[in-house]
């Protein structure tokens, strides 16, 4: 699974992207966020306020209950501020 | 047409290209977003725009497709820049051309409202206190929700163009 991080999420996690192998039990965005937080405490600060984080699966906005699988591209980022 | 680019754009050139050769167009409406030198009472010395390559293009294409579905448009254009920009520089251009002005105004307004809440860009402002990520504004969300209901196509064939 490829995971990308943008804006302050990227700064807090200290990485722009990574490849991870997730266990089968990690099958939703919420489960992935929990798994990432358990793996690295830097993610706790990102996910402590989940309403402040947006997620895309395969470049489409989804909610945290959306399914994820090992072939997906996931991205975590703040609400967008372009224009 | 959509473009995501680091370099600046020539507004006049872009708009003339957009309508070139199409004489059914009676109205062209454009919006250009610029970098301000103040945010609240804080001075901004520069702004860096980050984006999500790939998803950005998809999101902008979907926004444009939605405008073309809702209104009778002859041409649309979205250009959005990324990278480091100075105050006064152009960030974004949206434009919509149609036979009549009402459609062009509405579609242009729609394009920028939806872009602001749906296109994956993030602004980092350089302030005297360091870099500061711009927070999403509730007013931008409410501006976008006014377009939640698909607009009835305006069938206005009685006025002069423009």
gemmi code that builds the backbone of each chain (N, CA, C; Angstrom):
import gemmi

chains = {
    "A": [
        ("UNK", (0.850, -1.195, 0.000), (0.000, 0.000, 0.000), (0.887, 1.248, 0.000)),
        ("UNK", (0.479, 2.197, -0.845), (1.210, 3.466, -0.872), (0.410, 4.487, -0.064)),
        ("UNK", (1.085, 5.186, 0.828), (0.403, 6.225, 1.608), (1.114, 7.557, 1.403)),
        ("UNK", (0.333, 8.589, 1.090), (0.882, 9.930, 0.890), (0.364, 10.867, 1.967)),
        ("UNK", (1.204, 11.839, 2.317), (0.842, 12.819, 3.341), (1.106, 14.219, 2.778)),
        ("UNK", (0.170, 15.122, 3.035), (0.326, 16.480, 2.504), (0.189, 17.540, 3.593)),
        ("UNK", (0.781, 18.691, 3.301), (0.667, 19.905, 4.130), (1.099, 19.600, 5.577)),
        ("UNK", (0.313, 20.037, 6.589), (0.815, 19.847, 7.963), (0.794, 18.378, 8.372)),
        ("UNK", (0.018, 17.552, 7.698), (0.064, 16.118, 7.999), (1.452, 15.571, 7.621)),
        ("UNK", (1.957, 16.004, 6.473), (3.299, 15.611, 6.035), (4.357, 16.093, 7.038)),
        ("UNK", (4.190, 17.342, 7.502), (5.177, 17.885, 8.448), (5.166, 17.129, 9.782)),
        ("UNK", (3.957, 16.815, 10.260), (3.863, 16.139, 11.569), (4.354, 14.688, 11.503)),
        ("UNK", (4.088, 14.016, 10.369), (4.527, 12.623, 10.262), (5.997, 12.536, 9.855)),
        ("UNK", (6.503, 13.637, 9.290), (7.906, 13.653, 8.880), (8.159, 12.918, 7.581)),
        ("UNK", (7.094, 12.571, 6.849), (7.319, 11.927, 5.553), (6.251, 12.326, 4.548)),
        ("UNK", (6.659, 12.375, 3.270), (5.729, 12.739, 2.201), (4.985, 11.509, 1.695)),
        ("UNK", (5.669, 10.362, 1.693), (5.003, 9.130, 1.284), (5.773, 7.916, 1.769)),
        ("UNK", (5.084, 6.780, 1.797), (5.732, 5.537, 2.204), (4.972, 4.351, 1.618)),
        ("UNK", (5.675, 3.244, 1.509), (5.058, 1.972, 1.125), (4.956, 1.133, 2.385)),
        ("UNK", (3.765, 0.615, 2.674), (3.615, -0.234, 3.852), (2.902, -1.524, 3.467)),
        ("UNK", (3.172, -2.574, 4.237), (2.406, -3.814, 4.119), (1.511, -3.909, 5.333)),
        ("UNK", (0.227, -3.941, 5.096), (-0.707, -3.933, 6.232), (-1.232, -5.344, 6.487)),
        ("UNK", (-1.505, -5.647, 7.762), (-2.145, -6.939, 8.046), (-3.572, -6.964, 7.493)),
        ("UNK", (-4.099, -8.149, 7.283), (-5.441, -8.279, 6.693), (-6.521, -7.623, 7.542)),
        ("UNK", (-6.286, -7.590, 8.850), (-7.295, -7.023, 9.751), (-7.455, -5.508, 9.541)),
        ("UNK", (-6.465, -4.885, 8.923), (-6.557, -3.440, 8.670), (-7.299, -3.250, 7.348)),
        ("UNK", (-8.624, -3.147, 7.434), (-9.420, -3.130, 6.197), (-10.311, -1.902, 6.029)),
        ("UNK", (-10.134, -0.906, 6.924), (-10.823, 0.382, 6.735), (-9.817, 1.502, 6.993)),
        ("UNK", (-10.192, 2.714, 6.601), (-9.325, 3.867, 6.856), (-9.116, 4.040, 8.361)),
        ("UNK", (-10.183, 3.896, 9.133), (-10.063, 4.026, 10.589), (-9.056, 3.026, 11.152)),
        ("UNK", (-9.166, 1.774, 10.688), (-8.231, 0.742, 11.164), (-6.802, 1.081, 10.748)),
        ("UNK", (-6.657, 1.643, 9.555), (-5.327, 2.032, 9.080), (-4.760, 3.166, 9.936)),
        ("UNK", (-5.616, 4.155, 10.247), (-5.168, 5.277, 11.083), (-4.720, 4.759, 12.460)),
        ("UNK", (-5.469, 3.812, 13.023), (-5.094, 3.231, 14.314), (-3.777, 2.459, 14.209)),
        ("UNK", (-3.652, 1.720, 13.131), (-2.443, 0.909, 12.917), (-1.210, 1.806, 12.774)),
        ("UNK", (-1.350, 2.890, 12.009), (-0.242, 3.836, 11.832), (0.131, 4.486, 13.161)),
        ("UNK", (-0.878, 4.812, 13.971), (-0.645, 5.457, 15.266), (0.079, 4.514, 16.222)),
        ("UNK", (-0.314, 3.233, 16.195), (0.366, 2.243, 17.043), (1.817, 2.051, 16.625)),
        ("UNK", (2.055, 2.168, 15.329), (3.388, 1.937, 14.790), (4.337, 3.089, 15.126)),
        ("UNK", (3.772, 4.316, 15.107), (4.629, 5.502, 15.232), (3.838, 6.585, 15.971)),
        ("UNK", (4.330, 6.995, 17.124), (3.555, 7.927, 17.957), (3.363, 9.299, 17.313)),
        ("UNK", (4.188, 9.609, 16.291), (4.006, 10.895, 15.608), (2.613, 11.012, 14.988)),
        ("UNK", (2.016, 9.846, 14.665), (0.710, 9.869, 14.024), (-0.415, 10.174, 15.008)),
        ("UNK", (-0.133, 10.015, 16.306), (-1.169, 10.283, 17.310), (-1.640, 11.722, 17.203)),
        ("UNK", (-0.681, 12.622, 17.003), (-1.018, 14.039, 16.923), (-1.851, 14.349, 15.681)),
        ("UNK", (-1.571, 13.616, 14.600), (-2.326, 13.819, 13.361), (-3.767, 13.341, 13.522)),
        ("UNK", (-3.914, 12.157, 14.111), (-5.231, 11.529, 14.126), (-6.028, 11.801, 15.399)),
        ("UNK", (-5.463, 12.606, 16.338), (-6.210, 12.855, 17.579), (-7.504, 13.622, 17.271)),
        ("UNK", (-7.453, 14.455, 16.242), (-8.662, 15.169, 15.823), (-8.980, 14.732, 14.417)),
        ("UNK", (-9.679, 13.617, 14.300), (-9.918, 13.046, 12.975), (-10.731, 13.956, 12.077)),
        ("UNK", (-11.551, 14.804, 12.683), (-12.376, 15.701, 11.866), (-11.512, 16.732, 11.140)),
        ("UNK", (-10.254, 16.907, 11.581), (-9.362, 17.871, 10.934), (-8.561, 17.238, 9.801)),
        ("UNK", (-8.746, 15.927, 9.585), (-7.976, 15.221, 8.556), (-8.927, 14.688, 7.487)),
        ("UNK", (-8.549, 14.896, 6.233), (-9.308, 14.337, 5.103), (-8.536, 13.148, 4.555)),
        ("UNK", (-9.265, 12.234, 3.916), (-8.608, 11.063, 3.357), (-9.107, 10.809, 1.942)),
        ("UNK", (-8.184, 10.362, 1.093), (-8.548, 9.928, -0.256), (-8.036, 8.504, -0.442)),
        ("UNK", (-8.866, 7.674, -1.073), (-8.439, 6.333, -1.463), (-8.454, 6.288, -2.986)),
        ("UNK", (-7.309, 5.963, -3.548), (-7.142, 5.959, -5.004), (-7.611, 7.282, -5.627)),
        ("UNK", (-7.216, 8.373, -4.954), (-7.419, 9.744, -5.421), (-8.878, 10.186, -5.444)),
        ("UNK", (-9.726, 9.516, -4.649), (-11.121, 9.945, -4.479), (-11.348, 10.211, -2.991)),
        ("UNK", (-12.030, 11.345, -2.682), (-12.361, 11.610, -1.282), (-13.265, 10.506, -0.746)),
        ("UNK", (-12.954, 10.019, 0.448), (-13.810, 9.024, 1.099), (-13.905, 9.379, 2.581)),
        ("UNK", (-14.770, 8.662, 3.298), (-14.843, 8.850, 4.745), (-13.990, 7.778, 5.432)),
        ("UNK", (-13.826, 7.944, 6.752), (-12.927, 7.044, 7.479), (-13.458, 5.613, 7.578)),
        ("UNK", (-14.734, 5.414, 7.264), (-15.241, 4.031, 7.303), (-15.063, 3.315, 5.964)),
        ("UNK", (-14.438, 3.985, 5.012), (-14.218, 3.381, 3.685), (-13.227, 2.210, 3.773)),
        ("UNK", (-13.453, 1.210, 2.925), (-12.568, 0.042, 2.903), (-11.203, 0.385, 2.295)),
        ("UNK", (-10.166, -0.283, 2.767), (-8.841, -0.168, 2.164), (-8.263, -1.571, 1.957)),
        ("UNK", (-7.408, -1.687, 0.930), (-6.713, -2.961, 0.721), (-5.279, -2.673, 0.295)),
        ("UNK", (-4.489, -3.726, 0.227), (-3.047, -3.572, 0.052), (-2.641, -2.883, -1.256)),
        ("UNK", (-3.501, -2.937, -2.274), (-3.136, -2.317, -3.563), (-3.544, -0.850, -3.672)),
        ("UNK", (-4.148, -0.310, -2.626), (-4.672, 1.057, -2.699), (-3.590, 2.114, -2.527)),
        ("UNK", (-3.887, 3.300, -3.090), (-3.106, 4.504, -2.782), (-3.955, 5.336, -1.831)),
        ("UNK", (-3.434, 5.553, -0.638), (-4.160, 6.312, 0.386), (-3.463, 7.650, 0.575)),
        ("UNK", (-4.232, 8.702, 0.819), (-3.619, 9.992, 1.136), (-4.337, 10.621, 2.320)),
        ("UNK", (-3.555, 11.162, 3.247), (-4.096, 11.897, 4.394), (-3.647, 13.355, 4.275)),
        ("UNK", (-4.589, 14.267, 4.487), (-4.254, 15.690, 4.342), (-5.288, 16.551, 5.065)),
        ("UNK", (-4.961, 17.840, 5.285), (-5.934, 18.742, 5.907), (-7.012, 19.137, 4.884)),
        ("UNK", (-8.112, 19.748, 5.342), (-9.074, 20.320, 4.397), (-8.356, 21.238, 3.404)),
        ("UNK", (-8.784, 21.211, 2.157), (-8.038, 21.894, 1.099), (-8.219, 23.413, 1.170)),
        ("UNK", (-7.207, 24.146, 0.692), (-7.235, 25.614, 0.785), (-6.711, 26.283, -0.487)),
        ("UNK", (-6.983, 25.671, -1.641), (-6.515, 26.283, -2.897), (-7.399, 27.419, -3.355)),
        ("UNK", (-7.175, 27.836, -4.588), (-7.986, 28.887, -5.189), (-7.437, 30.264, -4.963)),
    ],
    "B": [
        ("UNK", (-10.849, 23.065, -20.461), (-9.441, 22.708, -20.391), (-8.923, 23.006, -18.979)),
        ("UNK", (-8.074, 22.129, -18.505), (-7.482, 22.384, -17.189), (-5.951, 22.317, -17.289)),
        ("UNK", (-5.285, 23.110, -16.462), (-3.821, 23.061, -16.402), (-3.360, 23.294, -14.975)),
        ("UNK", (-2.399, 22.494, -14.549), (-1.775, 22.660, -13.240), (-0.309, 22.919, -13.529)),
        ("UNK", (0.197, 24.064, -13.107), (1.545, 24.438, -13.540), (2.233, 25.318, -12.503)),
        ("UNK", (3.568, 25.316, -12.579), (4.345, 26.145, -11.669), (4.461, 27.567, -12.222)),
        ("UNK", (4.569, 27.665, -13.545), (4.833, 28.974, -14.146), (3.585, 29.861, -14.175)),
        ("UNK", (3.826, 31.146, -14.344), (2.759, 32.135, -14.430), (2.000, 31.963, -15.749)),
        ("UNK", (0.864, 32.629, -15.844), (0.113, 32.607, -17.102), (-0.199, 34.036, -17.527)),
        ("UNK", (-0.403, 34.189, -18.843), (-0.744, 35.488, -19.423), (-2.261, 35.536, -19.571)),
        ("UNK", (-2.897, 36.320, -18.710), (-4.360, 36.341, -18.645), (-4.986, 36.680, -20.004)),
        ("UNK", (-4.477, 37.746, -20.632), (-5.053, 38.180, -21.907), (-4.942, 37.103, -22.969)),
        ("UNK", (-3.761, 36.497, -23.013), (-3.507, 35.445, -24.007), (-4.416, 34.237, -23.773)),
        ("UNK", (-4.547, 33.843, -22.524), (-5.376, 32.670, -22.195), (-6.828, 32.921, -22.591)),
        ("UNK", (-7.322, 34.121, -22.298), (-8.725, 34.404, -22.579), (-8.967, 34.535, -24.080)),
        ("UNK", (-8.009, 35.138, -24.800), (-8.258, 35.234, -26.246), (-8.193, 33.869, -26.920)),
        ("UNK", (-7.293, 33.001, -26.436), (-7.233, 31.643, -26.991), (-8.529, 30.879, -26.743)),
        ("UNK", (-9.119, 31.156, -25.571), (-10.298, 30.394, -25.160), (-11.489, 30.643, -26.091)),
        ("UNK", (-11.606, 31.867, -26.581), (-12.783, 32.209, -27.390), (-12.470, 32.276, -28.878)),
        ("UNK", (-11.199, 32.120, -29.217), (-10.743, 32.279, -30.604), (-11.559, 31.410, -31.568)),
        ("UNK", (-12.099, 32.043, -32.592), (-12.777, 31.300, -33.652), (-14.190, 30.863, -33.319)),
        ("UNK", (-14.643, 31.100, -32.092), (-16.003, 30.684, -31.739), (-16.889, 31.913, -31.576)),
        ("UNK", (-17.660, 32.226, -32.609), (-18.438, 33.460, -32.586), (-19.863, 33.259, -32.094)),
        ("UNK", (-20.137, 32.084, -31.515), (-21.418, 31.933, -30.808), (-21.274, 32.457, -29.376)),
        ("UNK", (-20.028, 32.660, -28.942), (-19.791, 33.171, -27.587), (-20.158, 34.649, -27.525)),
        ("UNK", (-21.027, 34.993, -26.568), (-21.402, 36.386, -26.388), (-20.894, 36.947, -25.074)),
        ("UNK", (-20.471, 36.054, -24.165), (-20.005, 36.513, -22.855), (-18.915, 35.613, -22.317)),
        ("UNK", (-17.888, 36.246, -21.802), (-16.777, 35.501, -21.207), (-16.549, 36.063, -19.814)),
        ("UNK", (-16.628, 35.218, -18.810), (-16.448, 35.666, -17.440), (-15.226, 34.963, -16.858)),
        ("UNK", (-14.355, 35.732, -16.195), (-13.160, 35.106, -15.627), (-12.951, 35.574, -14.196)),
        ("UNK", (-12.289, 34.744, -13.423), (-11.891, 35.098, -12.067), (-10.416, 34.759, -11.920)),
        ("UNK", (-9.648, 35.690, -11.351), (-8.232, 35.453, -11.087), (-7.987, 35.624, -9.591)),
        ("UNK", (-7.392, 34.629, -8.973), (-7.018, 34.721, -7.563), (-5.564, 35.154, -7.453)),
        ("UNK", (-5.294, 36.110, -6.538), (-3.949, 36.665, -6.368), (-3.444, 36.428, -4.947)),
        ("UNK", (-2.139, 36.431, -4.794), (-1.541, 36.306, -3.455), (-1.629, 37.662, -2.753)),
        ("UNK", (-2.257, 37.674, -1.568), (-2.334, 38.905, -0.765), (-1.070, 39.061, 0.074)),
        ("UNK", (-0.803, 40.292, 0.517), (0.371, 40.490, 1.371), (0.006, 40.548, 2.853)),
        ("UNK", (-1.286, 40.328, 3.156), (-1.722, 40.302, 4.554), (-2.694, 39.151, 4.754)),
        ("UNK", (-2.639, 38.533, 5.931), (-3.663, 37.566, 6.330), (-4.106, 37.995, 7.715)),
        ("UNK", (-5.322, 38.523, 7.821), (-5.730, 39.145, 9.078), (-4.826, 40.346, 9.305)),
        ("UNK", (-4.110, 40.364, 10.439), (-3.181, 41.482, 10.656), (-1.729, 41.023, 10.532)),
        ("UNK", (-1.526, 39.857, 9.919), (-0.163, 39.359, 9.755), (0.344, 39.595, 8.349)),
        ("UNK", (1.595, 40.002, 8.269), (2.203, 40.277, 6.983), (2.633, 38.964, 6.321)),
        ("UNK", (2.350, 38.843, 5.029), (2.724, 37.650, 4.279), (3.842, 38.026, 3.306)),
        ("UNK", (4.989, 37.353, 3.420), (6.093, 37.691, 2.508), (6.115, 36.768, 1.300)),
        ("UNK", (5.501, 35.586, 1.404), (5.413, 34.655, 0.272), (4.397, 33.573, 0.612)),
        ("UNK", (4.000, 32.841, -0.414), (3.055, 31.741, -0.201), (3.520, 30.544, -1.015)),
        ("UNK", (3.450, 29.355, -0.401), (3.808, 28.145, -1.141), (2.564, 27.278, -1.285)),
        ("UNK", (2.284, 26.900, -2.518), (1.128, 26.041, -2.789), (1.595, 24.622, -3.037)),
        ("UNK", (1.084, 23.731, -2.191), (1.362, 22.311, -2.349), (0.127, 21.656, -2.977)),
        ("UNK", (0.305, 20.582, -3.733), (-0.869, 19.894, -4.274), (-0.594, 18.405, -4.384)),
        ("UNK", (-1.613, 17.677, -4.790), (-1.557, 16.220, -4.870), (-1.563, 15.849, -6.352)),
        ("UNK", (-0.363, 15.727, -6.950), (-0.295, 15.459, -8.394), (-1.111, 14.209, -8.736)),
        ("UNK", (-1.869, 14.314, -9.785), (-2.733, 13.191, -10.166), (-4.155, 13.451, -9.697)),
        ("UNK", (-4.332, 13.494, -8.381), (-5.673, 13.766, -7.863), (-6.113, 15.195, -8.203)),
        ("UNK", (-5.151, 16.116, -8.206), (-5.497, 17.503, -8.539), (-6.115, 17.582, -9.923)),
        ("UNK", (-5.466, 16.967, -10.889), (-5.953, 17.009, -12.271), (-7.330, 16.343, -12.370)),
        ("UNK", (-7.489, 15.209, -11.678), (-8.779, 14.505, -11.688), (-9.875, 15.379, -11.094)),
        ("UNK", (-9.570, 16.008, -9.958), (-10.568, 16.837, -9.278), (-10.960, 18.039, -10.139)),
        ("UNK", (-9.965, 18.687, -10.751), (-10.272, 19.853, -11.583), (-11.083, 19.439, -12.809)),
        ("UNK", (-10.754, 18.297, -13.405), (-11.500, 17.814, -14.572), (-12.946, 17.504, -14.193)),
        ("UNK", (-13.144, 16.972, -12.985), (-14.516, 16.675, -12.538), (-15.307, 17.960, -12.311)),
        ("UNK", (-14.644, 18.977, -11.770), (-15.309, 20.264, -11.527), (-15.713, 20.891, -12.864)),
        ("UNK", (-14.793, 20.844, -13.828), (-15.089, 21.394, -15.155), (-16.235, 20.615, -15.814)),
        ("UNK", (-16.186, 19.282, -15.710), (-17.234, 18.449, -16.317), (-18.593, 18.764, -15.699)),
        ("UNK", (-18.590, 19.006, -14.387), (-19.835, 19.341, -13.693), (-20.397, 20.673, -14.213)),
        ("UNK", (-19.524, 21.657, -14.456), (-19.982, 22.947, -14.992), (-20.569, 22.766, -16.388)),
        ("UNK", (-19.899, 21.948, -17.199), (-20.367, 21.742, -18.576), (-21.703, 21.006, -18.601)),
        ("UNK", (-21.926, 20.185, -17.557), (-23.188, 19.460, -17.484), (-24.328, 20.386, -17.046)),
        ("UNK", (-23.999, 21.345, -16.155), (-25.050, 22.186, -15.577), (-25.448, 23.355, -16.461)),
        ("UNK", (-24.479, 23.898, -17.208), (-24.757, 25.088, -17.993), (-24.420, 24.848, -19.464)),
        ("UNK", (-25.014, 25.659, -20.300), (-24.727, 25.583, -21.727), (-23.516, 26.474, -22.015)),
        ("UNK", (-22.344, 25.862, -22.006), (-21.097, 26.629, -22.107), (-20.363, 26.305, -23.408)),
        ("UNK", (-19.730, 27.318, -23.971), (-18.938, 27.098, -25.185), (-17.492, 26.780, -24.867)),
        ("UNK", (-17.008, 27.276, -23.727), (-15.606, 27.022, -23.374), (-15.412, 27.243, -21.884)),
        ("UNK", (-14.528, 26.464, -21.294), (-14.158, 26.668, -19.892), (-12.650, 26.494, -19.761)),
        ("UNK", (-12.088, 27.137, -18.748), (-10.656, 27.031, -18.516), (-10.379, 27.127, -17.017)),
        ("UNK", (-9.557, 26.211, -16.539), (-9.069, 26.296, -15.161), (-7.547, 26.172, -15.214)),
        ("UNK", (-6.844, 27.179, -14.709), (-5.384, 27.087, -14.553), (-5.087, 27.311, -13.076)),
        ("UNK", (-4.353, 26.399, -12.460), (-3.979, 26.588, -11.062), (-2.480, 26.387, -10.932)),
        ("UNK", (-1.830, 27.313, -10.253), (-0.380, 27.224, -10.068), (-0.036, 26.540, -8.752)),
        ("UNK", (1.193, 26.040, -8.670), (1.712, 25.509, -7.417), (3.140, 26.032, -7.254)),
        ("UNK", (3.725, 25.777, -6.085), (5.077, 26.268, -5.826), (5.050, 27.556, -5.035)),
        ("UNK", (6.192, 28.248, -5.036), (6.335, 29.433, -4.190), (5.965, 30.691, -4.973)),
        ("UNK", (5.064, 31.473, -4.409), (4.561, 32.674, -5.081), (4.739, 33.897, -4.179)),
        ("UNK", (4.948, 35.030, -4.817), (5.111, 36.292, -4.090), (3.785, 37.046, -4.055)),
        ("UNK", (3.602, 37.948, -3.074), (2.385, 38.772, -3.056), (2.183, 39.470, -4.398)),
        ("UNK", (0.956, 39.480, -4.850), (0.627, 40.088, -6.133), (0.610, 39.102, -7.280)),
        ("UNK", (1.238, 37.936, -7.095), (1.266, 36.960, -8.190), (-0.084, 36.277, -8.368)),
        ("UNK", (-0.317, 35.820, -9.589), (-1.552, 35.097, -9.911), (-1.450, 33.663, -9.405)),
        ("UNK", (-2.519, 33.196, -8.757), (-2.568, 31.816, -8.266), (-3.421, 30.948, -9.187)),
        ("UNK", (-4.577, 31.481, -9.530), (-5.576, 30.652, -10.208), (-6.359, 31.496, -11.209)),
        ("UNK", (-6.753, 30.853, -12.296), (-7.668, 31.466, -13.263), (-8.784, 30.477, -13.554)),
        ("UNK", (-10.023, 30.931, -13.429), (-11.133, 30.145, -13.959), (-11.902, 31.042, -14.919)),
        ("UNK", (-12.400, 30.450, -16.000), (-13.137, 31.235, -16.988), (-14.217, 30.370, -17.611)),
        ("UNK", (-15.321, 31.025, -17.933), (-16.428, 30.325, -18.577), (-16.998, 31.231, -19.667)),
        ("UNK", (-17.222, 30.657, -20.838), (-17.743, 31.415, -21.972), (-19.046, 30.786, -22.437)),
        ("UNK", (-20.013, 31.672, -22.754), (-21.321, 31.189, -23.184), (-21.945, 32.219, -24.117)),
        ("UNK", (-23.101, 31.865, -24.654), (-23.794, 32.817, -25.522), (-24.210, 34.049, -24.727)),
        ("UNK", (-24.559, 33.846, -23.459), (-25.109, 34.950, -22.663), (-24.425, 35.085, -21.312)),
        ("UNK", (-24.474, 36.288, -20.770), (-23.664, 36.607, -19.594), (-24.079, 35.868, -18.328)),
        ("UNK", (-25.408, 35.670, -18.125), (-25.845, 35.045, -16.874), (-25.207, 33.675, -16.686)),
        ("UNK", (-25.198, 32.916, -17.750), (-24.618, 31.580, -17.699), (-23.109, 31.675, -17.438)),
        ("UNK", (-22.441, 32.610, -18.103), (-20.995, 32.765, -17.928), (-20.659, 33.160, -16.491)),
        ("UNK", (-21.423, 34.112, -15.929), (-21.192, 34.530, -14.537), (-21.411, 33.366, -13.569)),
        ("UNK", (-22.541, 32.686, -13.717), (-22.864, 31.595, -12.785), (-21.828, 30.482, -12.862)),
        ("UNK", (-21.472, 30.091, -14.070), (-20.536, 28.980, -14.235), (-19.157, 29.347, -13.680)),
        ("UNK", (-18.737, 30.593, -13.889), (-17.439, 31.051, -13.389), (-17.435, 31.019, -11.855)),
        ("UNK", (-18.519, 31.508, -11.275), (-18.662, 31.522, -9.811), (-18.639, 30.092, -9.258)),
        ("UNK", (-19.360, 29.226, -9.925), (-19.388, 27.810, -9.548), (-17.986, 27.205, -9.598)),
        ("UNK", (-17.264, 27.455, -10.684), (-15.934, 26.857, -10.857), (-15.008, 27.221, -9.703)),
        ("UNK", (-14.979, 28.488, -9.306), (-14.044, 28.883, -8.243), (-14.552, 28.408, -6.880)),
        ("UNK", (-15.872, 28.429, -6.667), (-16.404, 27.960, -5.373), (-16.119, 26.473, -5.164)),
        ("UNK", (-16.342, 25.685, -6.190), (-16.100, 24.248, -6.046), (-14.615, 23.938, -5.977)),
        ("UNK", (-13.834, 24.667, -6.772), (-12.383, 24.453, -6.742), (-11.838, 24.663, -5.330)),
        ("UNK", (-12.327, 25.716, -4.670), (-11.774, 26.062, -3.357), (-12.023, 24.982, -2.311)),
        ("UNK", (-13.090, 24.211, -2.465), (-13.403, 23.200, -1.451), (-13.105, 21.782, -1.917)),
        ("UNK", (-12.814, 21.574, -3.209), (-12.645, 20.207, -3.718), (-11.274, 19.892, -4.321)),
        ("UNK", (-10.550, 20.912, -4.789), (-9.265, 20.617, -5.436), (-8.178, 20.500, -4.361)),
        ("UNK", (-7.376, 19.430, -4.407), (-6.397, 19.203, -3.322), (-5.141, 20.082, -3.429)),
        ("UNK", (-5.328, 21.325, -2.996), (-4.224, 22.289, -2.867), (-4.179, 22.758, -1.412)),
        ("UNK", (-2.976, 23.098, -0.952), (-2.819, 23.633, 0.405), (-1.861, 24.812, 0.357)),
        ("UNK", (-2.237, 25.884, 1.090), (-1.426, 27.108, 1.093), (-0.628, 27.217, 2.389)),
        ("UNK", (0.654, 27.458, 2.223), (1.526, 27.743, 3.360), (1.979, 29.189, 3.240)),
        ("UNK", (1.649, 30.003, 4.260), (2.024, 31.414, 4.214), (3.296, 31.646, 5.019)),
        ("UNK", (4.214, 32.420, 4.464), (5.404, 32.851, 5.200), (5.056, 34.120, 5.969)),
        ("UNK", (5.057, 34.029, 7.286), (4.759, 35.196, 8.123), (6.010, 35.517, 8.942)),
        ("UNK", (6.036, 36.690, 9.596), (7.207, 37.015, 10.431), (7.472, 35.929, 11.483)),
        ("UNK", (6.415, 35.216, 11.913), (6.584, 34.170, 12.920), (6.914, 32.803, 12.339)),
        ("UNK", (7.096, 32.697, 11.024), (7.407, 31.419, 10.394), (6.306, 30.969, 9.454)),
        ("UNK", (6.423, 29.740, 8.956), (5.434, 29.207, 8.011), (4.133, 28.876, 8.715)),
        ("UNK", (3.019, 29.185, 8.085), (1.714, 28.942, 8.711), (0.748, 28.387, 7.654)),
        ("UNK", (0.240, 27.160, 7.906), (-0.719, 26.561, 6.966), (-2.045, 27.274, 7.068)),
        ("UNK", (-2.596, 27.649, 5.941), (-3.881, 28.340, 5.921), (-4.985, 27.355, 6.313)),
        ("UNK", (-5.862, 27.784, 7.226), (-6.997, 26.943, 7.617), (-8.122, 27.071, 6.592)),
        ("UNK", (-8.813, 25.960, 6.371), (-9.999, 26.022, 5.514), (-11.041, 26.906, 6.185)),
        ("UNK", (-11.749, 27.692, 5.372), (-12.738, 28.629, 5.935), (-14.137, 28.052, 5.811)),
        ("UNK", (-14.923, 28.228, 6.862), (-16.316, 27.786, 6.827), (-17.073, 28.550, 5.730)),
        ("UNK", (-16.685, 29.819, 5.516), (-17.377, 30.612, 4.490), (-17.164, 30.025, 3.094)),
        ("UNK", (-16.013, 29.367, 2.881), (-15.784, 28.715, 1.584), (-16.695, 27.507, 1.424)),
        ("UNK", (-16.905, 26.788, 2.534), (-17.809, 25.633, 2.470), (-19.234, 26.071, 2.179)),
        ("UNK", (-19.675, 27.141, 2.852), (-21.055, 27.565, 2.610), (-21.197, 28.153, 1.204)),
        ("UNK", (-20.129, 28.792, 0.707), (-20.178, 29.307, -0.667), (-20.344, 28.148, -1.654)),
        ("UNK", (-19.670, 27.037, -1.367), (-19.749, 25.896, -2.284), (-21.101, 25.202, -2.198)),
        ("UNK", (-21.689, 25.171, -0.992), (-22.944, 24.423, -0.852), (-24.090, 25.087, -1.594)),
        ("UNK", (-23.959, 26.360, -1.929), (-25.054, 26.990, -2.675), (-25.217, 26.337, -4.046)),
        ("UNK", (-24.171, 25.626, -4.472), (-24.234, 24.950, -5.789), (-24.556, 23.466, -5.646)),
        ("UNK", (-24.927, 23.047, -4.434), (-25.223, 21.621, -4.229), (-26.378, 21.149, -5.096)),
        ("UNK", (-27.386, 22.013, -5.225), (-28.521, 21.658, -6.070), (-28.161, 21.954, -7.517)),
        ("UNK", (-28.292, 20.960, -8.398), (-28.001, 21.247, -9.801), (-28.851, 22.415, -10.298)),
        ("UNK", (-28.199, 23.324, -11.000), (-28.867, 24.523, -11.474), (-29.716, 24.208, -12.708)),
        ("UNK", (-30.882, 24.790, -12.759), (-31.702, 24.641, -13.964), (-31.028, 25.392, -15.100)),
        ("UNK", (-30.945, 24.759, -16.232), (-30.326, 25.426, -17.378), (-31.141, 26.657, -17.743)),
        ("UNK", (-30.430, 27.765, -17.885), (-31.127, 29.008, -18.243), (-31.288, 29.056, -19.763)),
        ("UNK", (-32.506, 29.201, -20.199), (-32.761, 29.260, -21.626), (-33.073, 30.714, -21.963)),
        ("UNK", (-32.022, 31.478, -22.146), (-32.193, 32.931, -22.335), (-31.773, 33.274, -23.742)),
        ("UNK", (-32.743, 33.399, -24.603), (-32.400, 33.663, -25.997), (-32.935, 35.006, -26.464)),
        ("UNK", (-33.288, 35.863, -25.495), (-33.943, 37.097, -25.942), (-33.091, 38.345, -25.776)),
        ("UNK", (-32.001, 38.324, -25.149), (-31.249, 39.571, -24.983), (-30.142, 39.701, -25.996)),
        ("UNK", (-29.495, 40.837, -25.969), (-28.292, 40.964, -26.778), (-27.172, 40.213, -26.071)),
        ("UNK", (-26.172, 39.892, -26.804), (-25.071, 39.139, -26.220), (-24.334, 39.990, -25.197)),
        ("UNK", (-23.743, 39.310, -24.228), (-22.819, 39.957, -23.302), (-23.435, 40.696, -22.190)),
    ],
}
model = gemmi.Model(1)
for chain_id, residues in chains.items():
    chain = gemmi.Chain(chain_id)
    for i, (resn, *xyz) in enumerate(residues, 1):
        res = gemmi.Residue()
        res.name, res.seqid = resn, gemmi.SeqId(i, " ")
        for name, pos in zip(("N", "CA", "C"), xyz):
            atom = gemmi.Atom()
            atom.name, atom.element = name, gemmi.Element(name[0])
            atom.pos, atom.b_iso = gemmi.Position(*pos), 0.0
            res.add_atom(atom)
        chain.add_residue(res)
    model.add_chain(chain)
structure = gemmi.Structure()
structure.add_model(model)
structure.setup_entities()
